[in-house]
Amino acid sequence: MIIRNFFHSVRKQKRYTKSVLAMEKSKSCEVNVLQAVYEYPPKLSRAERQVKAAHDIEEHRKMQRNMYKNILLGVVIIIIGAVFASAVFAKVLLILLGACNCSVGGLMYWYYSLSRDADVYTRIYEDHIEHSQRMGLSKSYLHICLYYEEVEKSYQTNKGRLVCVLKNVEKSSFVVKDKEGREKAFVPEDGMIALSFKDTKGKLVLINDFYEKIGYPHKEYNKIEDEEDDYYSEEDMKWDRLHKHGL
């Protein structure tokens, strides 16, 4: 009796597991129904990811070599200034020049490491945008889920940022995540959020295809067409094939 109940419970657990897996699969299908209009970074195949990884490693090594060269050159300049320079002015100048060279090498490598934003993305959908951007020079990222219906209007700044003026924020969310993974809510200042794009194409998709939904000013240009398409007749073409009007 005990053995029969044990096998019955095992079969029941298997059926439950299968039903859960089926529910999860159906949920994932429902989630994938809404396809992104634009996505950055784009999805790459396995071969493309391998090529990109190899390129990133080589680029990282190149930046490291440049940093070491600048630091080594700076140290040599400092030694020359401290040991071989006789005049005080020349000694101080060479030491400062060497220190600046070392600093430039370190700063260039630091800036390169900051530019490799692994957590920056942009996914544009028909009704909202999912976007992530770095918070200044820190290692924190602002994760944005912005619904177009909650955007009153938008415009660009001189630095190319897309500023969205918000209204009645209910569905949209703004979260700051630091390098340790801790999250905290972000409150847009003065009801505005500024989007900075790693890829310019994502911003162009928004302002060209979704300008009505985000309230972005859009200009329609008149297309000028030549009404006299047959300005050059067959007789004209005989003597003026280059359209120089007899000049």
C-alpha positions as CSV (number, residue, x, y, z in Angstrom):
1,M,0.0,0.0,0.0
2,I,2.8,2.4,0.9
3,I,4.7,1.5,-2.3
4,R,1.5,2.1,-4.4
5,N,1.0,5.5,-2.8
6,F,4.6,6.4,-3.4
7,F,4.4,5.6,-7.1
8,H,1.1,7.4,-7.3
9,S,2.6,10.5,-5.8
10,V,5.6,10.2,-8.2
11,R,3.3,10.1,-11.2
12,K,1.2,13.0,-9.9
13,Q,4.4,15.0,-9.5
14,K,5.5,14.2,-13.0
15,R,2.1,15.4,-14.4
16,Y,2.4,18.6,-12.3
17,T,5.9,19.2,-13.6
18,K,4.7,18.7,-17.2
19,S,1.8,21.1,-16.8
20,V,4.1,23.7,-15.2
21,L,6.5,23.4,-18.1
22,A,3.7,23.7,-20.6
23,M,2.4,26.8,-18.8
24,E,5.9,28.3,-18.9
25,K,6.3,27.6,-22.5
26,S,2.9,29.2,-23.3
27,K,3.9,32.2,-21.3
28,S,7.2,32.6,-23.2
29,C,5.3,32.3,-26.4
30,E,3.0,35.1,-25.3
31,V,5.9,37.3,-24.4
32,N,7.6,36.7,-27.7
33,V,4.5,37.7,-29.6
34,L,5.5,41.4,-29.2
35,Q,8.5,41.7,-31.4
36,A,10.8,44.7,-31.1
37,V,10.8,47.1,-34.0
38,Y,14.4,47.9,-33.3
39,E,17.0,46.4,-31.0
40,Y,20.5,47.4,-30.0
41,P,22.8,45.7,-29.6
42,P,21.5,43.4,-32.4
43,K,21.2,39.7,-31.9
44,L,24.2,37.9,-33.3
45,S,24.7,34.3,-34.4
46,R,27.2,32.1,-32.7
47,A,29.8,32.7,-35.4
48,E,29.3,36.4,-35.2
49,R,29.6,36.4,-31.4
50,Q,32.9,34.6,-31.7
51,V,34.2,37.1,-34.2
52,K,33.1,40.0,-32.1
53,A,34.7,38.5,-29.0
54,A,38.0,38.0,-30.8
55,H,37.9,41.6,-32.1
56,D,37.1,42.9,-28.6
57,I,40.0,41.0,-27.1
58,E,42.4,42.3,-29.7
59,E,41.2,45.8,-29.2
60,H,41.6,45.5,-25.5
61,R,45.1,44.3,-25.8
62,K,45.9,47.2,-28.2
63,M,44.6,49.7,-25.7
64,Q,46.7,48.1,-23.0
65,R,49.8,48.2,-25.1
66,N,49.2,51.9,-25.8
67,M,48.7,52.6,-22.1
68,Y,52.0,50.8,-21.2
69,K,53.8,52.7,-23.9
70,N,52.6,56.0,-22.6
71,I,53.5,55.2,-19.0
72,L,56.9,53.9,-20.0
73,L,57.6,57.0,-22.0
74,G,56.5,59.1,-19.2
75,V,58.8,57.3,-16.7
76,V,61.7,57.8,-19.1
77,I,61.0,61.5,-19.4
78,I,60.8,61.8,-15.6
79,I,64.1,60.0,-15.2
80,I,65.8,62.2,-17.8
81,G,64.5,65.3,-16.1
82,A,65.4,64.2,-12.6
83,V,68.9,62.8,-13.4
84,F,70.3,64.5,-16.5
85,A,68.7,68.0,-16.5
86,S,70.9,70.6,-14.9
87,A,68.6,73.6,-14.9
88,V,65.9,73.6,-12.3
89,F,63.3,74.9,-14.8
90,A,64.1,72.1,-17.3
91,K,64.1,69.6,-14.5
92,V,60.6,70.6,-13.3
93,L,59.3,70.9,-16.9
94,L,60.4,67.4,-17.9
95,I,59.0,65.8,-14.7
96,L,55.7,67.5,-15.3
97,L,55.7,66.4,-18.9
98,G,56.4,62.8,-17.9
99,A,53.7,62.8,-15.3
100,C,51.2,64.2,-17.8
101,N,52.2,61.5,-20.3
102,C,51.6,58.8,-17.7
103,S,48.2,60.4,-16.8
104,V,47.1,60.5,-20.5
105,G,47.9,56.8,-20.9
106,G,45.9,55.9,-17.8
107,L,43.0,58.2,-18.7
108,M,42.7,56.9,-22.3
109,Y,42.5,53.3,-21.0
110,W,40.0,54.3,-18.4
111,Y,37.8,56.1,-20.9
112,Y,38.0,53.1,-23.2
113,S,36.9,50.8,-20.4
114,L,33.9,53.1,-19.8
115,S,33.0,53.2,-23.4
116,R,32.6,49.4,-23.4
117,D,29.0,49.5,-22.0
118,A,28.0,45.9,-21.6
119,D,24.7,46.9,-19.9
120,V,23.6,49.5,-22.4
121,Y,20.6,48.5,-24.6
122,T,17.7,49.9,-26.6
123,R,14.6,47.9,-27.5
124,I,11.8,49.8,-29.3
125,Y,8.3,48.4,-29.4
126,E,5.1,49.6,-30.9
127,D,3.8,51.0,-27.5
128,H,6.9,51.5,-25.4
129,I,10.7,51.6,-25.3
130,E,13.1,49.7,-23.0
131,H,16.3,51.6,-22.7
132,S,19.4,51.5,-20.5
133,Q,22.1,54.2,-20.2
134,R,25.1,55.0,-18.0
135,M,24.7,57.5,-15.2
136,G,27.4,60.0,-16.0
137,L,30.9,58.6,-15.4
138,S,29.8,56.2,-12.7
139,K,29.3,52.4,-13.1
140,S,25.6,52.8,-12.4
141,Y,22.9,52.4,-15.1
142,L,19.5,53.9,-15.5
143,H,17.0,51.3,-16.8
144,I,14.0,52.9,-18.5
145,C,10.7,51.4,-19.5
146,L,8.8,54.3,-21.1
147,Y,5.3,54.0,-22.6
148,Y,4.5,56.4,-25.4
149,E,1.0,57.2,-24.1
150,E,2.7,58.8,-21.0
151,V,4.8,61.1,-23.0
152,E,3.3,64.6,-23.6
153,K,6.0,65.9,-25.9
154,S,9.7,65.4,-26.7
155,Y,12.6,67.4,-28.2
156,Q,16.3,67.2,-28.7
157,T,19.0,69.1,-26.8
158,N,22.2,70.5,-28.3
159,K,24.1,67.4,-27.2
160,G,21.7,65.1,-29.0
161,R,19.8,63.8,-26.1
162,L,16.1,63.1,-26.5
163,V,14.1,64.8,-23.7
164,C,10.6,63.4,-23.0
165,V,8.2,65.4,-21.0
166,L,6.0,63.0,-19.0
167,K,2.4,63.1,-18.0
168,N,0.5,60.8,-15.5
169,V,3.2,58.2,-15.1
170,E,1.6,54.9,-14.1
171,K,3.0,52.2,-16.3
172,S,6.5,53.5,-17.0
173,S,9.3,52.6,-14.7
174,F,12.8,54.1,-14.0
175,V,15.3,52.1,-12.0
176,V,19.0,52.8,-11.2
177,K,21.2,49.7,-10.9
178,D,24.8,50.0,-9.5
179,K,27.7,47.7,-10.2
180,E,26.9,45.5,-7.2
181,G,23.4,44.9,-8.7
182,R,21.5,47.0,-6.1
183,E,18.5,48.7,-7.4
184,K,16.7,51.9,-6.4
185,A,13.8,53.9,-7.9
186,F,14.6,56.9,-10.0
187,V,12.3,59.9,-10.0
188,P,12.6,62.1,-13.2
189,E,13.4,65.7,-12.4
190,D,10.7,68.2,-13.3
191,G,8.7,65.4,-15.0
192,M,11.3,65.0,-17.7
193,I,13.6,62.2,-18.7
194,A,16.6,62.5,-21.0
195,L,17.5,59.6,-23.2
196,S,21.1,59.3,-24.5
197,F,21.6,56.7,-27.2
198,K,24.7,54.6,-27.7
199,D,23.5,53.9,-31.2
200,T,22.1,56.9,-33.2
201,K,19.9,54.7,-35.3
202,G,17.7,53.9,-32.3
203,K,16.9,57.6,-31.8
204,L,16.2,58.1,-35.5
205,V,13.7,55.2,-35.4
206,L,11.9,57.0,-32.6
207,I,11.8,60.4,-34.1
208,N,11.0,59.3,-37.6
209,D,8.6,56.4,-37.0
210,F,7.0,57.2,-33.7
211,Y,7.1,61.0,-33.7
212,E,3.3,61.2,-33.3
213,K,3.3,59.0,-30.3
214,I,6.1,60.8,-28.5
215,G,5.0,64.3,-29.5
216,Y,8.2,65.0,-31.4
217,P,8.0,68.0,-33.9
218,H,8.0,66.6,-37.4
219,K,8.5,68.6,-40.6
220,E,7.0,67.6,-43.9
221,Y,8.9,68.8,-46.9
222,N,7.3,69.5,-50.2
223,K,8.6,67.4,-53.0
224,I,9.3,69.5,-56.1
225,E,8.5,67.7,-59.3
226,D,9.0,68.8,-62.9
227,E,5.6,69.1,-64.5
228,E,7.1,69.2,-68.0
229,D,8.7,65.8,-68.2
230,D,8.9,66.0,-72.0
231,Y,10.8,69.3,-72.0
232,Y,13.3,67.7,-74.4
233,S,11.6,66.4,-77.5
234,E,13.1,63.9,-79.8
235,E,14.1,66.7,-82.1
236,D,15.9,68.5,-79.3
237,M,17.8,65.3,-78.3
238,K,19.3,65.1,-81.7
239,W,21.3,68.3,-81.3
240,D,21.4,68.7,-77.4
241,R,22.1,65.3,-76.0
242,L,24.0,66.8,-73.0
243,H,21.2,69.2,-72.1
244,K,23.4,72.2,-72.4
245,H,20.6,74.3,-73.9
246,G,22.7,75.3,-76.9
247,L,25.4,76.9,-74.7
